[in-house]
């Protein structure tokens, strides 16, 4: 598994291109902006996008979604709790009925030889998910290095965030953690040093 991190947009959202090196099949996680940057990387490496995943529906994680779907033809996925039912619970600005599939807790999406398992980890938004693939966690804006996602936006909830952090911290063993912003980390490091996770585990 090859993981390429592309910080995109003025908020430097981490867009991840995760590739099965045996087949050159890949997924695009959180195409937040700069579709040309994302698509140039895919094209220059002869990759075959087979899915596009949104860890949640906020604009800074989805602004290049339509362009990525149009260019690649890959199906796009989001958790139903972040779909644009009304404007009070998310910031998704696209016509979900045309290009968005739904995924939910326990779903497994196979791309090449890679298996992505969906974990619902709300708190930052109602439909936030973490995607597990091998020993990697793509946590969106749920878990960061030394921090967690904000919960003061519409649909956010600190109690729910604590439950999600506790669930992640309780996973067996160590994982590489690839968050929605800033640098990657490891789950063991966050268990040891992240005050948000420590507070969640004590609750």
N, C-alpha and C positions, 0 to 999 in steps of 0.2 A: 504494500500500500504506500503510495506516494501522496503526501499532503503539501499543497502549495497554498501559502497565505498571501492574499492580495488585499491590503488595506485600501478601501475605496471611499470616496466622498469626503465632505468636509468634516464629518464625525469619525472618519477613519474606521469604518466598520470592516471587520475581517470577513472577507469573502474567501471561502475555502474551495479549492478544486481538489477532490479526492479521487485518485486514479488507481485502478487495478492494473498494475504494470504488465501483467500477462496478456491482457486483452486490449489495453488502451481505453477501455470503458471508464467513464468518470461520472461523478456527480458534482453539481455546483451548489454550494451551501451559502445562502444569504447574499444574493447578488444586489448589493445595496446601492450601487451607483457605478458610473464609469463602465458601461457595458463594453465599450471598445477595448478597455484593458483586459476585461475578463475573457472576451471572445478572442482577442489576439493571442492570449496565452493558450487557449484551447486549440486554436487553429495552428499555431506555430509548433505545437507538440503533437499534432495529428491525433488529438484525443476525440473520443466519441461520447458526448454527454448523453446519458440515458435517464437522468432525473435531475430535478432542481428542487432543493429543500429550503423551506423557510423555517427558521427556528421560532419565529413569531412574526406578527404582522406589522410592526412599526415601519414607518416610511424609510428609515435609514438602513433597513435590511432588505428592502424590496423594490427600490426605485428602478433598478435595471431588470426587473423580472420579465416584463413584457418583451423587452428587446431580446433577452436571453431565450425566451420561449420561441419567439419568432425566428431567431437565427438558427436554433438547434433542433426545434421540434420536440424537445424533451418534455415529458410531463412534469408539472410543478405541483408541489404538495405543501399544505398548511394544515394545522390543527383547526377543527371546526370552531373552536371557541374564540378564535381570532378573525373569523370571517366577518365581513362588513354588514352585519345585521342592523346596526345603528352606529352612530358616531361616538357614543359614550364609552365604548369598551375597547376601541382599537384605533389605529391610525392608518389602516390599510386603505390605499387610494386607487385600487384597481378593480376591474370588473371580474370578480371572482368566479362568476357563473360560467365564464367562457374558458378559463385556462387553469383553474385551480382544482386539483384533486384534494381529498381529505386523508389525513392519516391520524391515528390515535394510538393510545397506549397499547403496547405489545405488538404493533404492526412490524413486519419485517419486509424490507424492500431490498431485493438482490440486484446488484449491479456488477456484472462480470463475476468475479469470485468474492466480492465484498458483500457482507450482510449488515445492513443498517437497521438497528432496533430502535423503535420510537419509545421514549419515556416522556410522559407528560410531567412537566416541572413548572407549573404556573406560579405566579407571584409577581413577576415583572409585568406580565400580561396574562389574561385568562387562558390563552392558548399557547403559551411558551412550552417548547419541547426541548429535550436533550436527545441527541442522536448518538447512539453507541455503535461503534464499528471496531471490531477486534478490541484492542486495549486503548482506544481513543474515545473521548467524549467531546462532542461538539455542543457546547452548553449555551450558545446564544448569549442573552443578557441575564441568565440566571446566575451563573458563577463566573467570577473573574479572578485573576491573580490578586490576592489580598483583599477581595471585596466581593460584593454581590450586586445585582441589578437594582436600580431604583424602584420604589414601589409607590411613588407619589403621582404617577400618571394615571389617567382613567383606566380602571380595570385592575390596577395594581393592588396588592394586599400583602402587608408585612407578615401576617400570620401564615398565609399560604406559602410565602417565600421561605419562611423558616422550615415548613414541612418539606419543601422541595430540596432545600439544602441538606436537611437531615437525611433524606432519602439518598442523595448523591454520596454523602459522607459515609453512609452505611454499606455501600457497595463493597464487595469482596476484593481485596488486593488493591493494586495501584493502577492508575490510568494516566495517560497523557490527556491534559485538558486544553481544549482549543476554544477560547471564549469569543464572544462577539466583538470585543474591543480589546486593545492592548495585547500584551505578550502571552504566550502559552505558558502553562505551568503543569504541575502534576497534582493528582488528587491527594497523595500523601503529604505533599508540601502544604496544601490548603488545609488539610486536617490539622496540621501542626501549627500553622501561623495565621490562618484567616480568622479574624475575630467574628465574622458573620457566621461561619460554620461552627466555631466554638460555642457561640450563643445558641445556635440552633440545636446542637447536641445536648446542651444543658437544659433546654426548655422541657 
